[in-house]
Amino acid sequence: MPNISTHTAALPPNQIREITQAAWATPGAIVLSIGEPGFPVARHVLEAGMAALDRDETNYTPNAGIAPLREAFAKRFGDQNFLEVDPGRVYVTAGAQQGLHLAMSLLLDVGDEVLIPNPGYPTFGMTARLLHAVPVEYPLHAQHGFQPRVEDLERLLGPRTRVLVLNSPSNPLGAVFSEDLTRALMEFAQAHDLWIISDECYESFTYDVPHVSPARFEGPGSERVFTSVTLSKTYGLTGIRVGALITPPGMQQPLDNVMESIVSCVAASSQYSALAALTGPQDYVATALAHYRRNRDAASAVLAALGIEFLDAQGAFYLWADLSHATEGNVRDWVHRMLRQKGVAVAPGTAFGSIGEGWIRISLCGDSDELVEGLSRLPGRAVGKPD
């Protein structure tokens, strides 16, 4: 049998999936390792998808998506960010991950460099490598609140740097960029003529702070931000696979070419479900936000009682906690021991980069009682490793 491509074979395994699949195979395990919303999807969203199938809406749609959905995404993004957004700049994607892939496909040549966060979501680097680009990690350190610093970015610039990836609210950290920091990052990109890819999957879930998109600071003729959003987290539609890429002007033709070569278009019934989610009642979003806030507060109380340090989450639905007192320098192995011995699965910090060694990501999506019970089994700072 011939060999597969070298760059594909070199991709590291996704450690989030690794521990989660082990947990799914463990009877009675409490699974806190994956960001899967736990509420039933709103009925009107399901019915819209079923109605599309009943109408036999099973043909191709335009590469960029059906016009009403593009208009709904444009209105939502514009309203949230005090902008006028032309629906022609909206590209419907199979979730935020495809939006990320499309943007990088458009912007990166072989050997180009893309600045990605460490810790950061693992597919930032994986996608770049699949495109023969070079991910360059910028550090997010505990002593700086896991926020990016322009001086760190400046040191990493090279002649092939083309793209800066930003993620706020952050997965895995729960950190949210302030308006001042977002403006400074935009000014950095403008000064060095970089594109920005802004992952805003969790824009609907912040706690007592606003979400600020870099696109707010663009000026006419100087647009450089590709914003990737999704309905997966906001409306619990992880399996429907619908998101959007908000692009600078003039990008539709090259994006059509890329989309045609990958999947042609997003499934029509999924697009109609997405349209119903965006334009119908928003009760799901308010209910989910309140639940995640309560879970954040309950989880924070358990960790504090155990003497475990953690980043106070301002957004998304994760807590980032320091278990270095127990992990013996190998958090990836430790989470599997924790699952075997205590029946609790959390995501290892190294799934998100080298700076994550000793840290874990805790998902706040699910049942509150299970969350509290699972976290109560963690080793407190005075207890050490699990039995």
N, C-alpha and C positions, 0 to 999 in steps of 0.2 A: 504493500500500500504506500503511495506517495506521502510525503510529510505535509502537514498543514503549515501555514505561513509562520515564520519565526515570531513576528510581532504578536500574533494571536496566541501562540503557544506560551509566550512570555507573560501574558496577563495574569496577575495574581488572583487567587480565589476571593470571592466576596465573603468576608468574615461574618457579615450580618446574616446572610443566607445560611452560612455554614452552621452557626449556632442555632438559628431559628429552625432549620430543618431537623437538627438533632432534637430540639425541644418538641416539635410536632410528633416525633417518633417516641417521645417519652410520656407514658401514661401519667396523667395528673399534673404535668408540668405547668408552672405559671410562666407564661410567655410575655416578657417585658422587653424583647429584643427587636421588635419590628414595629414600624409606624403604620399600623393598619387600623383606621377608624372603626369603632365598634358599634356605631348606631345603624339601624336599618335605613336604607336609602328612602328618601321621601317618595310617597306613592305617585305624585304627579310626574316625577322624573322617570320612574319605571313605565308609567302608562304612555308617556310620550314616545319612548323607544319602541314599545309594543305597537302603538298606533302606526308608527312609521313602517313597521314590518307588515301590519295588516293592510296598509296602502300599497304594499309591494315597493316600498322605497329601498330597493336593493341594488340600484345601479351605481355607477361611478358618480361621484360629485366632482366639482372643480378641485384641482390640486390643493388650493388654498382653503377649501371648505365652503359650505353653503353660506350664501350672503347674509341671511338673518343671524346666523351664529357669529360671523365675523363682526357684524354690527353690534351684537350684544357684548362681545368681548371688548370691543373698542369703547363702548359706553361705560362699561364697568371700570376699565383701566383708566379712562379719562376722568370719570367722576372721583375715583380714589386719589388721583394725583393732580387734580385741578388743571387738566390738560384737554385740549381738543385733539382727538386721535382719529385720523382717517381710517375707516375700516379696511382700506386697501393696504394698510401696513400690518394687518393682522393675518397670521398664518395659522390655521387650525392643525394641530399636531396630535400624534398618538401619545399623549401625555407629555409632561415636562421633559422627560428623558429624550424623547425624539426631538423636541425643540432644541435641547442642548446639542444633540448630534447635528441637526441641520445647521445651526449657527456656526459650530466649529468647522463643518464641511465647507461652508461658504467663506470662512475667514482665514483658514490655516493652510499653508503649503507644507510640503514635506520638509521637516527640519525646523519649522517655525516654533517659537516658544510661546507657551501660554502660562500665565501666572495663576496658580490655584491655591486655595487655603489649605493649611495643615495645622490643626485637624479640619477636614472638609469632607464632603460627600464623596465616596470612592469613585463614582463614575465620572467625575471631572477628569481625573487622570486617565482612567480606562478609555474614555472616549477619545481623548487627545492621542493616546498611543495607537488606537485603532486607525487613526488618520495619519499615522507616521509623523505626528508633531511631538514636541518635547514638553511635558509638563514640568514647570519649575515651581516648587512649593514656597509660598511665603508663610512665615511663622505667625501663629496665634498663640500667645503665651498667657499662662495664668496670671502673672504679675501685671499684665496689661488688660485684664478682663477678657482675654481671648478676642480682642479686637485687632483688626489690621492697623499697621502704622505705616505712614507714607515713607518714613526713612528706611524701613525694612524693604519696602517695594523698590525704592530707588537703588538699593544695593544689588538687587537681583536683575536689573535691566541689562539687556545685551542687544547686539545688533539685530538679532532675530526675534526679539520680543514683539508680539503682535496683539495679544489679547489679555485682558485682565478679567478673571472670573470673580464675581462677588456673590455672596449668599447671605441675605438678611430678610427675615429671621433665619437663623442658622440651624441647619441640620448637620452636626449632632448637638450643637452647643446651646441652643435656645437664646443666643445673643442677638441683639437687635442694634443696628447702626443708628446713631443719632443723625439729625439733620446736618450738623456741622461736619461730622466724619464723612457722611455721604457726599457732601459738597467737596470736601478735600480730596476724596478719592476720584471724583469726577474731574477736578482740576488737574490732578496728577495724570489721568488718562489723556486729557486734552494737551497738556504740556508735552507729552511724549508720543502723541499721535497714536494712541492705542484704542482698539475696540474694547467695549465692555460687554460681557455676557452676564446678566443679572438674573440669578435664580431666585424667584420670589414665590416658591411653592406654598409658603406658609404665611402669605401676606394678610390673610384674614384672622390670624391668631396672634395677637400681641396683648400684653397685660400692662395697662397703665402707661404705655408709651406708644407713639404713633409709628406706623410703618412708613418709611420714606424711600421711594424708588429713585435711583440715579437719573431716570428719565426726566424727573422734574427740573433738572438743571441743564438740560439740553437747550441750545438755541437754534433758530432756523438756519439751515445750511451747515450746521456743525454736528448733526446727529451722529452718534456713535454707539448707542446702547441697543442691544438685543435683550429684551426682557422675556424670560420664560416663566409662564404661569400654568397652573393646572387646576382641574376640578377634582382631582383624585383625593386630596386632603380636605379641601374646602367643603365638598358635598359628599364625601365618603364614596367616591366613584372610582376607586383604584382599578377595578376590572373593566370599566367602560373605556378607559384609555383615551381621554380627551384633554388636551391642553391647548395653549396658544403661544406663539412666538410673536411678540410685538417688535417690529423691525424699524430701522430707519427707512426713509422714503426710497423708492426705486429698486427694491430688492425682490419683487415678486417673480420676475422672469427667471433669474438664476435659482431661486428657491423652488419654482415649479420644476425646473430641470432636475434638481436633486431629489425632490419628492417623488417625481415620476420614476426615478431609477430605484427607489427603495420600496414604497408601498402604494404609490399613485395617489391615494387619498385615505382619510379616516373613514371608517364604516359609517354609512348614512344614518342608521338607527342610533348609533352612539352620538352622532352630532345632534339629532333631534332631542335625545335625552339631555344633552348638555345645554341646548337652547332652553329647555324647560327649567333646568336648574338655575340658569342665570336670570331668567325673566319671570319666574314664578315666585311663590312664597319663599322667604328666606329663614324660616323657623329653624331649619336644620343647623344653619351656621351659628345662630345665637345659642342654640341648645348645646352644640358641640363646644363652643368657646367657654361657656359657663362650666361645663363638665371638665374640660382640660384645666381650667383655672383651679377648680376644687381639687382635682387630682394633683396638680402642681403643689398646692399648699399642703395637702395631706402627706405627699411624698417628702416634701421639704422638712416637715415636722419629724417624720420617722428618721431621716438621715441625720438631722441635728441631734436627736436623742441618742443616736448611735455614735456621735462624734465624728461622722463622716463629712468631710468638706465637699462642697458642691457649688457650681455656678448658679446663681439665682436667675432662673430662666425668665426672660422678658418676652419671649415669643416662642412659636412653634409648639410642639407637645412632647418635649424631651427634657430630662434633667441630665446634666453632665457631672459625674461624681468621681471623686478621687479615692480609689481603693488600693493605692500603692502600698499601704501598710500590710496588705494581705496577698498581693499578687506575685510577690517574689520576682519581679522583673519580667514576667511573661503573662500579661493579662489575657492573651488569646488562649493559652492553656488553662488559665484559672477559671474562665467563664465556663469551660466544659466540665471542670471539676465541680464548680458550683451547681451546674445542672445535675450532674450525677449524684452528688451528695446531699443537696438541699432542694432539688426539684425546681429551681428558678433559673430562667434564661434571661441574661442581659447582653447587650452588644459590647464587644471589647473595643476599647478606645483605639487600638491599633487598626481597626477596620477603617479609620478615618485619617490615618497618618501616624508618623513616628512620634509626634508630640503627644499622641493619645496613649502612649504606654503608661500603664497604671491606672488609667481612667476607664469608666464605663458609661455607656449611654442607656438611660432608662426611658422606655416609652410610657407616656401618660395617657394612652388612648383608651384603655380597656376598663374593666370593672374596678371600681374604687376599692372594694374589699380585697380583691385579689392583689391589687397593687400594694396595698398596705401590708398584707400578709407576706407577699414576696419580698418586699424590702426589709421586713422585720427579720428575715433569715440571713441578711447580709452580715458579714463579720464587722462588728464595731471596731473602732480604732484601737481599743484595748484588748480585743479578742483574738485578733490574728486571723490566720487562714481558716477556711471551713474545715469542719471535723473530717 
